[in-house]
Amino acid sequence: MKKPLIVYFSLSDNGSTSKVASFISDGVGGDLFRIVPKKDYSKDDNELLIETKKEYQDAARPELLSFLDDISNYDVIFFVYPLWWNTLPMPFFTFIDHYDFKDKKIVPFCTNQGGGIGFSARELRNVCSNAQVMSGYGINASEVEQERDNIIKWAIENLE
């Protein structure tokens, strides 16, 4: 049996991305790890857009509060994130840069506002070139609750 890890980034504990991470964990078990940047993001939507666009343009790697000690015990790693600027939020790249994903299966899932998965799966293949990166799944954040069963089914299918 493959041991899964669910790594997620969310601005809130109860937002759509956090819910997806919990749904995946409900379906496949494994461990949950939340990426938390040291610096808080703005609560104002307009300021958040400006802030995240600058991070994206600068290819920033925001500092994180913590990392996992070791990922060697995990075979399948689900990456769960909101789609920002058509890719992963920059704190996720900080997390990725910290580890070697050799021989890991990475399964991306993003919440969005209608942008699908953007180019995040392609970006993951570039930065995790020694891993098997799946095509992933994107869902509109407003549809997360009603898609719970489909998310769990998809996660179970991607565990193998």
C-alpha positions in Angstrom: 0.0 0.0 0.0 1.3 3.4 -0.9 1.6 5.9 1.8 0.1 9.3 0.9 1.0 12.8 2.0 -1.4 15.7 1.4 0.5 19.0 1.2 -1.7 22.1 0.9 -1.6 25.9 0.9 -4.6 27.9 1.9 -5.1 31.4 3.2 -7.7 30.1 5.7 -8.4 27.0 7.8 -11.9 26.6 6.5 -11.6 27.8 2.9 -12.2 25.7 -0.2 -8.6 24.6 -0.6 -8.4 23.4 3.0 -11.7 21.5 2.5 -10.3 19.8 -0.6 -7.2 18.7 1.4 -9.4 17.3 4.1 -11.6 15.5 1.6 -8.5 13.9 0.0 -7.3 12.8 3.4 -10.7 11.3 4.2 -10.5 9.3 1.0 -6.9 8.1 1.0 -5.7 8.5 4.6 -2.1 9.7 4.9 -0.8 12.7 6.6 -1.8 16.4 6.1 0.8 19.2 6.0 -0.2 22.8 5.6 2.3 25.2 4.1 2.2 28.4 6.1 4.3 31.4 5.2 6.0 33.5 7.9 4.5 36.6 6.6 0.7 36.9 6.4 -1.0 37.9 3.2 -3.3 40.9 3.0 -7.0 40.2 3.8 -8.0 42.9 1.3 -8.6 41.3 -2.1 -7.1 44.2 -4.1 -4.0 44.3 -2.0 -3.7 40.5 -2.2 -3.7 40.7 -6.0 -1.0 43.2 -6.0 1.1 41.3 -3.5 0.8 37.9 -5.2 1.4 39.4 -8.7 4.7 40.9 -7.5 5.7 37.6 -5.9 4.9 35.8 -9.2 6.8 38.4 -11.3 9.8 38.2 -9.0 9.7 34.4 -8.7 9.8 35.0 -5.0 10.3 32.2 -2.5 8.5 33.4 0.7 9.9 32.1 4.0 7.8 29.3 5.6 7.1 28.7 9.3 8.0 25.1 9.0 8.9 22.1 6.9 8.4 18.4 7.2 11.5 16.6 8.6 11.5 14.0 5.9 9.3 12.9 2.9 11.1 9.7 2.2 8.3 7.6 3.7 5.7 8.9 1.2 5.1 7.4 -2.2 2.3 9.6 -3.4 2.1 13.3 -2.6 -1.0 15.3 -3.3 -0.3 19.0 -3.9 -3.5 21.0 -3.1 -3.5 24.8 -3.8 -5.4 27.7 -5.1 -4.5 28.8 -8.6 -2.7 32.1 -8.4 -1.6 33.7 -11.7 -2.2 30.4 -13.5 0.2 28.5 -11.4 0.9 27.5 -7.8 1.2 30.2 -5.1 4.9 31.1 -4.5 5.0 29.6 -1.0 4.4 26.3 -2.6 7.5 26.7 -4.7 9.5 27.4 -1.4 8.2 24.1 -0.1 9.1 22.3 -3.4 12.6 23.7 -3.5 13.3 22.2 0.0 12.9 18.6 -1.1 14.0 16.0 -3.6 11.0 14.4 -5.2 12.9 11.6 -7.0 10.7 8.6 -7.6 7.6 10.3 -6.0 4.2 10.5 -7.6 2.9 14.0 -7.4 -0.8 14.6 -7.9 -1.8 18.2 -8.2 -5.2 19.6 -7.3 -6.1 23.2 -7.5 -9.1 25.3 -6.6 -9.8 28.2 -8.9 -12.2 30.9 -10.1 -12.7 29.3 -13.5 -9.1 28.9 -14.7 -8.9 25.1 -14.6 -5.5 23.9 -13.6 -3.8 26.7 -15.5 -0.2 25.8 -16.4 0.5 24.5 -12.8 0.9 20.8 -13.8 3.4 21.8 -16.5 5.2 24.0 -14.0 5.4 21.1 -11.5 6.9 18.9 -14.2 9.7 21.5 -14.7 10.5 21.9 -11.0 10.0 18.3 -10.0 11.6 16.8 -13.1 12.7 13.6 -11.3 9.1 12.8 -10.1 6.1 11.4 -11.9 3.7 14.4 -12.0 0.1 13.6 -12.9 -2.1 15.8 -15.0 -4.1 17.0 -12.0 -7.5 18.2 -11.3 -8.9 21.8 -11.1 -12.3 22.8 -9.7 -14.0 26.1 -9.2 -13.8 27.0 -5.5 -17.6 27.5 -5.4 -18.2 23.9 -6.3 -16.0 22.2 -3.7 -18.7 21.2 -1.3 -21.0 19.5 -3.8 -18.0 17.8 -5.5 -16.8 16.1 -2.3 -17.6 12.5 -3.4 -16.0 13.1 -6.8 -12.9 14.6 -5.2 -12.5 11.5 -2.9 -13.1 9.1 -5.8 -10.5 10.9 -7.9 -8.0 10.9 -5.0 -8.4 7.1 -4.5 -7.9 6.5 -8.2 -4.7 8.5 -8.2 -3.3 6.7 -5.2 -2.3 3.8 -7.3 
